[in-house]
Amino acid sequence: MSTTQLSPDRDDIAREIETLILQRVARASQKQLSIAMGSGFSETTVSRWNDGEYQKWAKALSFLGLRVVPESAVVVTAEYLSALETMARIGLKAEKKRPGPLGWD
């Protein structure tokens, strides 16, 4: 892999990041984003970011192993998710083996 290319997986992640950024910028508007950024960031400056700036940052974040997620997202590690799946599987097996109703269910 050359230093200018990302692996296919990282490239997909970079596209996801860029897409999310562009969607959020469109939702908020370039004007609102420029105001939020403070002085030195005109609406024109923010508009120019559409010409590859978001893509560059998305690739950098992907290369660094970082993701951009919505504020409402709950992010857990793969190990945590695997443990949760294991506990769910054990619970389902136990439920299937349980003898009929106990009368107080």
N, C-alpha and C positions, 0 to 999 in steps of 0.2 A: 504494500500500500504506500503510495507516495505521500509526502507531507501535505499535499494540497487536497487530498481526497479523504473522505470519511468512509468507514466500512458501511455496507448496505444498511445494517441495523441503525447505526448512528445517523446515517443520512435520512432514514425514515423518521427518526426521532427529531432531527433538525427541522424537517418539514412540518411535523406536528407542532413543534414549538412556534415556528414562524406562522403557521395557520392560526394558532390560538392568539398570538400577539395581534395579527392583522384583524381578526374578528373582534377583539376587544377594542382596538383603536377605532374600528368602524362604528362600534356601538357607542363609544364615548365621544367620538369626533376628534379630529386633529386639533381643532381650536381648543377644546377642553383640555387635551393633553398638553398643548403648548402652555396654557395657563398654569396647569398643575406643575409643569417643569420649572416655572419661574422665569426670571429675566434671562435674556440670552437665547431663549427658545421661542422663536416666532412660529406661527402656523406654517409658514413657508419652509422653515427648517424641518419641522415634523413631517411635512408633506414629502420632502426629499428623502426621508428615511424609507419611504416605500420603494425607492430605487435601489434596493439591495442592502440597506443598513440592517433591517430586521433579520434578513437572511444571514448576514455575517454573524450577528450576535447569536442567532439560533444555532448556527454551526459551532460556534465557540462553546456555547453551553452544552451542546450535545457531546462535543469532544471531551469536555471536562467531566462528563458523566452526570450532568445536572439536567433537571426537567423544569418546565414551567407548567404549573397546574392552577386551576381556578381556586380562589380563596376558599370555596366551599368543599373542596376535595379533601378527603382523608387519606393521607399517605402512610403506608405501613411498609415494613421491610418484607422481603420475600420469605425470610425465616418466620416472621410473625404470621404471615398468611398461611404458610405451610403448617404451622402448629395449629392454627384455627381450623384448617381443613381436617387435620388428623383428629382433633377433638370432636368435630362434627360427625366424622365417619364413625368414631367409637360410640358416640351418643346414639346415632341411628341404628347401629348394630344392636346395642343394648335395648333400644325401644322395640325392635323387631322380635327379640327373644323374650320380652316380658310376657308373662302369662296374662290372659284376658283382664278385663276390668277388675279393679280391686274393690269396687263398691264406693270408694270415696273420690273417684276421678270425676 
